Amino acid sequence: MTPLQITSIVAELAVSYVTIALAYLAAVYAICSRY
């Protein structure tokens, strides 16, 4: 694998992780603000 391929894979993983983290925070915020 070339460094460019590794970088693109790491970038995709980072984007998906951030998206999941934001969704999780939004869910926690919605639950906390409800009660």
Secondary structure, DSSP 8 states (H G I E B T S, - for coil): --HHHHHHHHHHHHHHHHHHHHHHHHHHHHHHHH-
